[in-house]
């Protein structure tokens, strides 16, 4: 009786086919896993972009047309960030939403002490540091955000008061109060409400209250983490960090700009400030301090601004931003995925509930 069995060659062929099929299946699983990871990464980036859009919209949609708006691209410390690197920054004033319907002003209050609902806000993109790039050549930058304080800022000092009739000298406790100031003119600096600018302030150097800009951004102008010459504005030997906090640490690049009512576009990027007219031709900055290669400031609106020609031969209304644009590239470091996102939001708050505007 003859028995049927696999020959050695048949066994080897069967094993080889099984190995090939297993390899193909494993490759397919790996590709499926990578595809799933990229899809998850894309969903995470879209979710984060949606969160950023909501935060952009909350500020921009409540931007006060009565106050100036600023785009800045300051050069950062070369030792920390590399030579020629710039931050990208938008500063404007907004009015907070009314989340307490029982308040009669239609805005936001803090115990009645600060009835003006307006606050300065800042969105700032920072590039990766030299140390971060040394650890990871593809390290992204970060997006930072902050608002000026909602209540009045105060400082109590004791000064020697002199009675002009008797000549007697007695210590007197004095409290200086300060709130966020609305600046319409592009010629105004945000620190103009610093008490050091008051007449006679040089005779009382201990009376220091920082202005809106320093209160918002801090004293570290080049973001190197140390007090450099000219940065210790309150002369206390301590570096004031400001109110900006990181909100997203995977922003590879960021461009912030606007299209104004006259059809011109202004863009702030890591390369600086660029302005183009309605035909798309570049418009170079002149000698005005409010329009340079790293700064662009526009006036807030007021009653006679529709016909006043003060900005490159255009009216203030024509130069006023009609749409604010944000362009971000977000990255997922695990999958290496990059995704661009673009948002356009209209600053449409025309009738503020804030008092005194």
C-alpha positions as CSV (number, residue, x, y, z in Angstrom):
1,X,0.0,0.0,0.0
2,X,1.4,3.4,-1.0
3,X,1.3,6.3,1.4
4,X,0.8,10.0,0.2
5,X,2.9,12.7,2.0
6,X,4.4,16.1,1.5
7,X,7.9,16.1,0.0
8,X,10.6,18.3,1.5
9,X,10.3,20.7,-1.4
10,X,6.5,21.0,-0.9
11,X,7.0,21.8,2.7
12,X,9.7,24.4,2.0
13,X,7.4,26.1,-0.6
14,X,4.5,26.1,1.8
15,X,6.6,27.6,4.6
16,X,8.0,30.2,2.2
17,X,4.5,31.2,1.0
18,X,3.3,31.5,4.6
19,X,6.2,33.7,5.5
20,X,5.5,36.0,2.5
21,X,1.8,36.2,3.3
22,X,2.6,37.0,7.0
23,X,5.1,39.7,5.9
24,X,2.5,41.3,3.6
25,X,-0.1,41.2,6.3
26,X,2.4,42.8,8.8
27,X,3.3,45.5,6.4
28,X,-0.4,46.2,5.8
29,X,-0.9,46.4,9.6
30,X,2.0,48.8,10.0
31,X,0.7,51.1,7.2
32,X,-2.8,50.9,8.7
33,X,-1.4,51.9,12.1
34,X,0.5,54.8,10.6
35,X,-2.5,56.0,8.7
36,X,-4.6,55.8,11.8
37,X,-2.0,57.8,13.8
38,X,-1.9,60.5,11.1
39,X,-5.7,60.7,11.0
40,X,-5.7,61.0,14.8
41,X,-3.0,63.6,14.6
42,X,-4.9,65.6,12.0
43,X,-8.0,65.5,14.2
44,X,-6.0,66.7,17.2
45,X,-4.6,69.6,15.2
46,X,-8.0,70.5,13.9
47,X,-9.4,70.4,17.4
48,X,-6.6,72.7,18.7
49,X,-7.0,75.0,15.7
50,X,-10.7,75.2,16.5
51,X,-9.9,76.1,20.1
52,X,-7.5,78.9,18.9
53,X,-10.2,80.2,16.5
54,X,-12.7,80.5,19.3
55,X,-10.2,82.5,21.4
56,X,-9.2,84.7,18.5
57,X,-12.9,85.4,17.8
58,X,-13.7,86.3,21.4
59,X,-11.1,89.0,21.2
60,X,-11.3,90.3,17.7
61,X,-15.1,90.3,17.5
62,X,-15.1,92.5,20.6
63,X,-12.2,94.8,19.5
64,X,-13.0,98.4,20.1
65,X,-12.9,100.5,17.0
66,X,-12.2,103.6,19.2
67,X,-8.7,102.4,20.2
68,X,-5.5,102.0,18.2
69,X,-4.4,98.6,16.8
70,X,-0.8,97.5,16.6
71,X,1.2,94.9,14.7
72,X,4.7,94.3,15.9
73,X,7.6,92.1,14.9
74,X,10.4,92.8,17.5
75,X,13.8,91.3,17.1
76,X,14.6,88.9,19.9
77,X,17.8,88.2,21.8
78,X,20.3,86.5,19.4
79,X,21.9,84.3,22.1
80,X,18.5,82.8,23.1
81,X,16.7,82.7,19.7
82,X,19.3,83.1,17.1
83,X,20.4,86.1,15.0
84,X,17.7,88.1,13.3
85,X,14.8,86.1,14.7
86,X,11.5,88.0,15.4
87,X,8.3,87.5,17.4
88,X,4.9,88.3,15.8
89,X,2.5,90.3,17.9
90,X,-1.0,91.8,17.7
91,X,-2.1,94.3,20.3
92,X,-5.6,95.8,20.5
93,X,-8.3,96.7,23.0
94,X,-11.4,94.6,23.5
95,X,-14.5,94.7,25.7
96,X,-15.3,91.6,27.6
97,X,-18.6,89.8,27.1
98,X,-21.3,90.5,29.7
99,X,-21.5,87.2,31.7
100,X,-23.5,88.8,34.5
101,X,-26.9,90.0,33.1
102,X,-27.8,91.8,36.3
103,X,-25.1,94.5,35.7
104,X,-26.5,97.6,34.2
105,X,-23.5,98.7,32.1
106,X,-23.9,95.8,29.7
107,X,-20.3,95.0,30.2
108,X,-18.0,93.5,32.9
109,X,-17.2,94.9,36.3
110,X,-15.0,94.1,39.2
111,X,-16.7,95.0,42.4
112,X,-17.5,98.4,41.1
113,X,-13.9,99.5,41.4
114,X,-13.2,99.4,37.7
115,X,-16.3,100.2,35.8
116,X,-14.6,100.5,32.4
117,X,-14.9,97.1,30.7
118,X,-12.1,97.7,28.2
119,X,-8.8,95.8,28.3
120,X,-5.7,95.5,26.1
121,X,-5.1,92.0,24.7
122,X,-2.0,90.6,23.0
123,X,-1.4,87.5,20.8
124,X,2.2,86.8,20.3
125,X,4.1,84.0,18.4
126,X,7.6,83.2,19.5
127,X,10.1,81.1,17.5
128,X,11.9,78.1,19.1
129,X,15.0,78.9,21.1
130,X,18.5,77.9,20.1
131,X,18.5,75.3,22.8
132,X,15.2,73.8,21.6
133,X,16.5,73.6,18.0
134,X,19.7,71.9,19.3
135,X,17.6,69.2,20.9
136,X,15.2,68.9,18.0
137,X,15.9,70.4,14.6
138,X,12.2,70.4,13.8
139,X,11.1,72.1,17.1
140,X,8.1,74.3,16.6
141,X,7.5,77.8,18.1
142,X,4.8,78.7,20.6
143,X,1.7,81.0,20.8
144,X,1.3,83.2,23.8
145,X,-1.7,85.3,25.0
146,X,-2.6,87.8,27.7
147,X,-4.9,90.6,28.7
148,X,-4.2,93.6,30.9
149,X,-5.5,93.5,34.4
150,X,-9.2,93.9,34.8
151,X,-9.2,95.9,38.0
152,X,-7.3,99.1,38.9
153,X,-3.6,98.8,39.7
154,X,-2.5,100.7,42.7
155,X,0.6,101.4,44.8
156,X,0.8,102.9,48.2
157,X,3.8,104.9,49.2
158,X,4.7,107.1,52.1
159,X,6.0,110.6,51.3
160,X,7.0,113.5,53.5
161,X,4.3,116.2,53.4
162,X,5.3,119.8,54.2
163,X,2.8,122.1,55.8
164,X,3.5,125.4,53.9
165,X,2.2,127.5,56.8
166,X,4.2,126.0,59.7
167,X,6.9,124.2,57.8
168,X,6.3,121.0,59.7
169,X,7.2,117.8,57.9
170,X,5.0,114.7,58.5
171,X,4.8,111.3,56.7
172,X,1.7,110.9,54.6
173,X,0.5,107.6,53.1
174,X,-0.6,108.1,49.5
175,X,-2.3,105.6,47.2
176,X,-1.9,106.0,43.5
177,X,-4.5,104.2,41.3
178,X,-4.2,103.4,37.6
179,X,-6.5,101.7,35.1
180,X,-6.1,100.5,31.5
181,X,-6.1,103.6,29.2
182,X,-7.8,103.7,25.8
183,X,-5.4,105.3,23.3
184,X,-7.0,106.4,20.0
185,X,-4.0,108.0,18.3
186,X,-1.3,105.8,16.7
187,X,1.2,108.3,18.0
188,X,0.5,107.3,21.6
189,X,2.5,104.7,23.3
190,X,0.8,102.2,25.6
191,X,3.0,103.2,28.5
192,X,1.9,106.8,28.4
193,X,-0.1,106.3,31.6
194,X,3.1,105.4,33.5
195,X,3.2,107.6,36.6
196,X,6.9,108.4,35.9
197,X,5.6,110.7,33.1
198,X,3.8,112.9,35.6
199,X,5.3,116.3,36.2
200,X,7.6,116.2,39.3
201,X,7.9,112.4,39.2
202,X,11.7,112.7,39.2
203,X,11.5,114.1,42.7
204,X,9.8,110.9,43.9
205,X,11.5,108.0,42.1
206,X,9.9,105.5,44.4
207,X,6.5,106.3,42.9
208,X,6.5,103.9,40.0
209,X,3.4,102.5,38.4
210,X,4.0,100.7,35.1
211,X,2.0,101.7,32.0
212,X,-0.3,99.4,30.1
213,X,2.4,98.0,27.8
214,X,4.8,96.9,30.5
215,X,1.9,95.6,32.7
216,X,0.8,93.4,29.7
217,X,4.1,92.4,28.1
218,X,6.5,92.7,31.1
219,X,10.0,94.3,31.2
220,X,11.9,91.6,29.2
221,X,11.9,93.4,25.9
222,X,14.1,90.8,24.0
223,X,12.7,87.8,25.9
224,X,16.1,86.6,27.1
225,X,15.0,86.1,30.7
226,X,17.4,88.6,32.3
227,X,17.2,92.3,33.1
228,X,19.2,94.2,30.4
229,X,20.0,97.9,30.3
230,X,16.9,100.0,30.1
231,X,14.5,97.1,30.9
232,X,14.1,97.6,34.7
233,X,11.4,100.2,34.3
234,X,10.2,100.1,37.9
235,X,13.8,100.2,39.2
236,X,13.2,97.4,41.7
237,X,15.9,95.0,40.5
238,X,13.2,92.3,39.7
239,X,12.3,91.3,36.2
240,X,8.5,91.8,35.7
241,X,7.3,88.9,33.4
242,X,4.0,90.5,32.3
243,X,0.7,88.7,31.7
244,X,1.4,86.6,28.6
245,X,1.1,82.8,29.0
246,X,1.6,80.0,26.5
247,X,-1.6,78.6,24.9
248,X,-0.1,76.4,22.2
249,X,3.5,75.0,21.9
250,X,3.3,73.5,18.4
251,X,3.0,76.5,16.1
252,X,5.7,76.2,13.5
253,X,4.9,79.5,11.9
254,X,2.5,82.4,12.4
255,X,1.4,85.3,10.3
256,X,-1.0,88.0,11.6
257,X,-2.4,90.7,9.5
258,X,-5.4,92.7,8.4
259,X,-7.2,94.0,5.3
260,X,-8.3,97.6,5.9
261,X,-11.4,99.5,4.5
262,X,-9.2,101.1,1.9
263,X,-8.3,97.7,0.3
264,X,-4.7,97.7,1.6
265,X,-3.3,94.6,3.4
266,X,-0.8,94.7,6.3
267,X,1.1,91.5,7.3
268,X,3.3,90.7,10.3
269,X,5.5,87.6,10.0
270,X,8.9,86.4,11.0
271,X,10.3,88.6,8.2
272,X,8.8,91.8,9.5
273,X,6.0,94.1,8.5
274,X,4.8,94.2,4.9
275,X,2.1,96.5,3.5
276,X,0.5,96.2,0.0
277,X,-1.9,98.5,-1.7
278,X,-5.2,97.6,-3.4
279,X,-3.4,96.4,-6.5
280,X,-1.0,94.2,-4.5
281,X,2.0,96.4,-5.0
282,X,4.3,96.7,-2.0
283,X,4.1,100.0,-0.1
284,X,7.4,100.8,1.8
285,X,7.3,102.5,5.2
286,X,8.2,106.2,5.3
287,X,9.8,108.1,8.2
288,X,6.8,107.9,10.5
289,X,7.5,106.2,13.8
290,X,4.2,104.3,13.7
291,X,5.0,102.6,10.4
292,X,8.3,100.9,10.1
293,X,9.7,97.5,9.0
294,X,8.8,96.1,12.5
295,X,5.8,98.2,13.6
296,X,2.4,99.2,12.2
297,X,0.0,101.2,14.3
298,X,-3.4,102.5,13.1
299,X,-5.7,105.1,14.7
300,X,-8.9,104.4,16.5
301,X,-12.0,105.9,15.0
302,X,-13.6,109.1,16.2
303,X,-16.1,111.6,14.9
304,X,-13.9,113.5,12.4
305,X,-11.8,110.5,11.3
306,X,-13.8,109.8,8.2
307,X,-12.3,112.7,6.3
308,X,-9.0,113.4,8.0
309,X,-6.1,112.4,5.8
310,X,-3.3,111.4,8.1
311,X,-2.1,108.0,7.0
312,X,-0.3,107.8,3.7
313,X,-2.8,110.2,2.1
314,X,-5.7,108.0,3.2
315,X,-8.4,108.8,5.7
316,X,-8.2,107.1,9.1
317,X,-11.4,105.2,8.2
318,X,-9.7,103.8,5.1
319,X,-6.7,102.7,7.1
320,X,-8.8,101.0,9.8
321,X,-8.7,97.2,9.7
322,X,-11.9,95.6,8.5
323,X,-10.8,91.9,8.8
324,X,-8.1,90.4,11.0
325,X,-6.3,87.4,9.5
326,X,-4.4,84.6,11.4
327,X,-2.4,82.0,9.5
328,X,-0.9,79.2,11.5
329,X,1.0,76.0,10.7
330,X,0.6,73.5,13.5
331,X,2.7,70.4,13.9
332,X,2.4,67.0,15.5
333,X,5.9,65.9,16.5
334,X,5.0,62.2,16.8
335,X,3.7,61.7,13.3
336,X,5.6,64.6,11.7
337,X,2.3,66.0,10.4
338,X,2.1,69.7,9.5
339,X,-1.3,71.4,8.9
340,X,-1.9,75.0,7.9
341,X,-5.0,76.9,9.2
342,X,-6.3,80.3,8.2
343,X,-8.9,82.4,10.0
344,X,-10.4,85.7,9.1
345,X,-12.5,87.6,11.7
346,X,-14.1,91.0,11.5
347,X,-13.6,93.4,14.5
348,X,-17.2,94.5,14.5
349,X,-17.8,96.1,17.9
350,X,-18.9,99.6,17.0
351,X,-20.9,100.7,20.1
352,X,-19.1,99.8,23.3
353,X,-20.8,99.4,26.6
354,X,-17.6,100.5,28.3
355,X,-17.8,103.8,30.1
356,X,-15.7,106.8,29.1
357,X,-15.1,105.9,25.4
